[in-house]
Amino acid sequence: MRTTLNIPDELIKRVQEIYSEKSKSRAVEKALRELLEIYAGKKLSELAGKIEVELSPEEIEKGRTR
């Protein structure tokens, strides 16, 4: 999807450096994907201790092989 964004040049240049990308689009895409992974991880860690799991280690292992 094509989108027009107003992002300061220095910010784009820094993101391109961080991700070693010449393409602005690829650099921004990588940055957004990483941000979403970090966000998902934080949300998951917020659930720690709040969800009760009633599975044995064997049942968990069996579920991994599906």
Beta strands, then each sheet from edge to edge (+ up, - down):
end
